[in-house]
Amino acid sequence: MKKFNIMFKTTNDVKEFVSIVNQCNFDVDLISGKYVVNAKSIMGIFSLDLTKSIILQADTDDDAGFIEKIKKYIVS
């Protein structure tokens, strides 16, 4: 399982991100406070506070390929 802090700057970022994670054959969740949503759900993502960083939790060991696809959303 991999965890990253991510952040979206625009609504197009969210749309692109959902498109990317929908191609993954593993579970990807976003955690914001006490809320956990499926990262493949655009409606779920828009229910979160997008003004703050969000924790991405991916159930994969293929971190190199996955990180490459989402690196523009990862924040420190």
C-alpha positions in Angstrom: 0.0 0.0 0.0 1.3 3.4 -1.0 0.4 6.8 0.5 1.0 10.3 -0.9 -0.2 13.8 -0.2 -1.9 15.2 -3.3 -3.5 18.5 -4.3 -5.6 19.6 -7.2 -5.3 23.2 -8.5 -8.2 23.2 -11.0 -11.3 21.2 -11.8 -9.5 19.9 -14.9 -6.9 18.4 -12.7 -9.6 16.4 -10.9 -11.0 15.2 -14.3 -7.6 14.2 -15.5 -6.8 12.5 -12.2 -10.0 10.5 -12.3 -9.3 9.4 -15.8 -5.8 8.2 -14.8 -7.0 6.2 -11.7 -9.9 4.7 -13.6 -7.3 2.9 -15.7 -5.8 1.3 -12.6 -6.8 -2.3 -11.7 -6.3 -1.7 -8.0 -8.2 0.3 -5.3 -7.3 4.0 -4.8 -8.9 6.0 -2.0 -8.7 9.7 -1.0 -8.7 10.6 2.7 -9.6 14.0 3.9 -10.1 14.3 7.7 -12.6 11.6 8.6 -13.9 11.2 5.0 -12.7 8.4 2.7 -13.8 8.4 -0.9 -13.1 6.2 -3.9 -10.6 8.1 -6.1 -12.3 6.8 -9.2 -15.5 8.8 -8.3 -15.4 12.3 -9.6 -18.5 13.1 -7.4 -16.7 11.7 -4.4 -13.7 13.9 -5.0 -15.8 17.0 -5.4 -17.4 16.3 -2.0 -14.0 16.8 -0.3 -12.3 20.1 0.7 -10.0 20.6 -2.3 -8.4 23.7 -0.8 -6.2 21.4 1.3 -3.9 18.5 0.5 -5.6 15.1 0.5 -4.0 11.7 1.3 -4.0 9.3 -1.6 -3.9 5.6 -0.5 -3.2 3.1 -3.4 -3.3 -0.6 -2.9 -0.5 -1.4 -5.3 3.2 -2.4 -5.3 3.7 -0.9 -8.8 4.7 2.4 -7.4 7.1 3.5 -10.2 4.5 3.4 -13.0 1.7 4.8 -10.8 3.8 7.6 -9.4 4.9 8.6 -12.9 1.2 9.0 -13.9 0.2 11.1 -10.9 3.4 12.9 -10.1 2.0 16.3 -11.0 -0.6 16.1 -8.2 1.9 14.9 -5.4 2.9 17.6 -2.9 5.4 17.3 0.0 
